[in-house]
């Protein structure tokens, strides 16, 4: 199995930056892609960014373009989400997810991901 542990969340002010980390362990060689989702009460979980382990494919939600950057360190089995220019609407629980089956592109819906982390809270105040 694959274990995912998110870290880096916290309470920040609007305009600040955070870097979330997702450390993978277990059968990490089986991972094809990793994605970051976020969810707020009353709304569906949405994909924010995703990247194939090779780095050849990426996805950015419209709201993330120009502000968020996804990257990975294969040697450390870790994927990062650099979030700049944070806004109160970014407040959510952020989840890291791994896909072990896809071979082309990146998965765009939660049901396509096989493993999930426990989530980390990001709160952006005005």
N, C-alpha and C positions, 0 to 999 in steps of 0.2 A: 504494500500500500504506500501511499504518499501522504506525508503530513505537511501541512502548511501553517505557518505561524506569522501573523501580521504584527507589526509594531510601528511606532512612530506617530500615532494619533495623539491628539491633545486639544487643548483650548488655546486658540489664537485669535488675534484681532484681524479685521478685514484688511486686506492688503499684504498680510504676512505670508510666509511660506512654510511648508512642511514637506518632509520626505518620508513616505511610507515605505516600509520594507516587508517583503514576503520571503521568508526563509523556508526552503523546501528540504525535506529529508525523507528517508526511506528509499523507495525505488525511483529516484530522481531521473534516471536515464530514460524512463518511460514517458516523461513529460514532453508533449509536443508544443503546447502553448499555455501561457498564463494570462489571466485577465483580472482586472480590478472592477468590481461592482460596488454600487452604493445603494442604500435603501433608507428611506425615511418613513415614519409611520403614515399609513394610509395610501402609500404609493407602491407601485411595483418596483422590484429590484431592477436597476438599469446598469448596463455595461458602460463603463467610463472609458477605459483603455484596455488594449490587449496586444500581446506580442507573441510571435512564435519564438520558440527557444533558439532557433537559428538567427533570429532577428530579421529575417527576410520579409516578414509580413507584420503589419501593425494596423491597429484600428484606434481612432479617436472619435469620441462623441463630439458633436458640434460644440457643446459647451466647454469641452476640454481643450479644443484646438487653440493653440497660442498661449495657453496657461499651464497645461500639464504635460509632462514628458515621462514616458515609460522607458525603462532601460533594464538591462539584465547583466549579471555577472555570472557567467556559466561556471567558473571555477568555484565560486562561493555558493552556487545553487540558490541564488537570490535574485529577485526582481524588485525594482524600485519604482515608485511613483513620486516624481518630483512635482509638487503642486505650488505654483506661484500665483500671486494676485488672488488669494483666496477671498471668497465672497460668502456672506451669510447663507446663501442658497446652497453652498457646498456642504453645509452641515448634514451629516449622515453617518451611518455605520458603513465602513468600507470593508469589503470582503475580497480576499484573494482566492482565486479559483484556478485549478489546473485541468487541462484536457490531455488525455493520453491516447486518443484515438484519431483525431483529425490529422490529415496529411497535407492539405492545401489550404492556404489562407489562415484565418483565425475564426474560432467559433464566435457567434454573435448573440446567442441566447444562453441563458443560464442552464437549461436542460442539457446542453452539449458538454458541459464541464463535469468532470467526474469527482473531483475532490475540492473541498472548501475549507478555508480557515475559519476561525472563530469570530473574526471581525474586530475592527478597531474603531473607536469613536473619534470622529473629527467634528469639532465644534468651532464655528467661526462667529465671533461676536461683532456687532456694529461699532 
